[in-house]
Amino acid sequence: MGQGRLQLRVNDKVEVIAGKDKGRVGKVLKIEKAERRVVVERINMIKKHQKSRDPNQPGQIVERESSIDISNVMLVCPECAETVRTGSKVLDDGSKVRACKKCQATIETPKK
């Protein structure tokens, strides 16, 4: 398994390209770099059975997002609104940013 650089960031808009939620779009909530998995808003929902923590609070079933493999999601470009691959582009001030391979638009603001 390749351990290349991750092309996603938290708050990126992604589309699921494989699995039971294929075609759905959501926002990246969390990235687990070591496992190469991402948690996407309202994607891959699971039911978690939670025990009661004290006698006054009953046990409950909580619905939450579970992680999916990073290879099953693809970034959605904010400019052309399509799923795209990303490259890097060096701006005039020397900062490096992600760029859409289709429309060449920058995907993020440069880091200071």
N, C-alpha and C positions, 0 to 999 in steps of 0.2 A: 504494500500500500504506500503510495507516494505521500511524502510529508512536505509538499510544497506550501507556499504561502497561501493563506486563506484570502479569497477575493471578496468576502462579505464582511459587513460591519453591523453592529447593533443599530436598529432603526431603519435598516435598508428594507425596501419593498421587494419581496421575492415571490415567484410563482413556483408551485410544486409541479415537477415534470414527470414524476413516477410515483406509483403507489395508490392507495385508496382515495387520497385527496387530490389526485391529479387535476390540474387546471385551476385550482383555487389560489388566490393571492392573499398574502398576509405580510405583517411586519415582523422582522427578526427581533425576538425578545432577549435571547441569550445564545451565546456561542460557546460550545465545549470544545476547545482546541485540541486537547489530547485525544479525545474520542472521535474527532472530526464530525460532530453532530451539532445541529441547531434546533432551537425551540422557536417555532413560528406561531404568532397570534392566531388562535382559533383553528389550528391545524393539528391533526393527530390527537384528538381529544380522548382522554381515558377517564375512567371512574376509579377514584382512590377511596378505599374504605378506611375511615379514620376512627380509631378508638376514642372513647371519652377520656378526657384529660383529668376531670374532677367529677365528683358525684352529681353536681348540678347540671353539667353539660352532657347531653346525650351523644352517642356515637352518630356519625353521619357519613354519607357518601358524597365526596367532593369531586367535581368534574374539573379537570385541568389539562393543559397541554403537555404532551410528551415530546421528547426530541426525535428528530428524523435525521437520516444521514445527509451530510452536506452535498453529496452528489445528486440528491433527489430534488434540489431546489436550484433556481436560476434567477439571477438578478433582473429586475424590471427597471429599464432606463426611465428616469423622470422626464426626459425630453421627448423621446419617440414612443414611449409607453409600450415597448415590446421587450420580450426576454432577450437579453444580450450577454455576450461574453465581454470581459473587460480587459483593457490594456492599461499601461501607465503612460502618462504624458508629463513632460517637464515644462513648467510655465516659465515666463520671462524672468520672474524673480528667483528662479532656481528651485522652487518647491515642486515636489512630485505628487501628482493626483491620479485617481482612477479615471479612465475615459471609456466611453461607449465605443465598441468596435464598429457599430453601424452608422451612427450619426456624429461621432467624434466629440460629443458633448462631455464636459467634465461631470462626474457623478458626485463629487464632494467638494467642499470648500478646502482650500489648501491649508495645511497645518502650519502654524506659526512657530 
